[in-house]
Amino acid sequence: MDPIRTLEKVNKEVTVCAACPRLVSWREKVSIEKRAAFIEEDYWGKGVPGFGDPKARILVVGLAPAAHGANRTGRVFTGDRSGDFLFAALHRVGLANQSESINRGDGLKLKDVYITAPVKCAPPANKPTPQEKANCQPFFERELNALKQVKVILVLGQIGYQSVTAELGLKPRPKFGHGAEVSLSDGRTILCSYHVSQQNTFTGKLTESMFDSVLNRAKELIKEQ
């Protein structure tokens, strides 16, 4: 099946998946109770599919949707501080047509980038269980297989790194570190970054220049291949 159709099929299945009762209950509870700032909005409240260029050479991998971010807007990394930081950076380095990601109809387009998460539903306390990760694993595997032109897998944080290396069967797993690179036997490269979480960006653990450097390195790597 053509990659675009495959991704479309995966994304449709993600939005109707109910394999994890705890996550279904939580995402729906959040969608009903809402946050005061978004009380007038209709929350997405379903599994959140990946988003971006199906011909991407750079795949960005996070962890899971945020309760009042992607679980509200229906688009990965959209509607929260992490997304504000991520998409502003993608725009600065020429990988997005605009610096803001507000909602699914805001006109945002990514160039050579696809963004996804190994866990598709917002988990309580941002902590999915091992079984919930396992339930989502087939979706993530199918995304990786469909994105045939990906040359760089940019992982955000250690959990994203662990998910990718586990999926690829990489053993022993090299140590995670911001800016670390792992060359794979098939020619792809895993590129590591601290997560774009508010905790990291507000404390200065991850700065704009640090993240821009990683994104520019990803661009260099795809040009080399």
SULGIFEN-V990349 format. One record per backbone hydrogen bond with DSSP energy under -0.5 kcal/mol. NH is the residue of the N-H (numbers start at 0). CO is the residue of the C=O. Records with the same first field share a line. If there is no record, write none. Layout:
BEGIN
NH->CO, CO
END
This chain:
BEGIN
5->1
6->2
7->3
8->4
9->5
10->6
11->7
12->8
13->9
14->10
15->11, 12
16->12, 13
20->18
23->19
24->20
25->21
26->22
27->23
28->24
29->25
30->26
31->27
32->28
33->29
37->34
38->35
40->37
42->40
43->71
44->70
47->119
48->46
50->114
52->112
53->51
55->52
56->111
57->111
58->151
59->57, 113
60->58, 153
61->59, 115
68->65
70->65
71->68
72->68
73->69
75->48
77->74
78->76, 100
83->79
84->80
85->81
86->82
87->83
88->84
89->85
90->86
91->87
92->88
93->90
94->89
95->89
96->108
105->102
110->94
111->109
113->57
114->50
115->59
118->62
125->122
126->123
132->128
133->129
134->130
135->131
136->132
137->133
138->135
139->135
140->136
141->137
142->138
143->139
144->140
145->141
146->142
147->145
149->146
150->56
151->56
152->188
153->58, 151
154->152, 190
155->60
156->154, 192
159->155
160->156
161->157
162->158
163->159
164->160
165->161
166->162
167->163
168->164, 165
169->164
170->168
173->171
178->191
179->176
181->189
183->187
186->183
188->150
189->181
190->152, 188
191->179
192->154
200->196
201->197
202->198
203->199
204->199
205->199
210->206
211->207
212->208
213->209
214->210
215->211
216->212
217->213
218->214
219->215
220->216
221->217
222->218
223->219
224->220
END
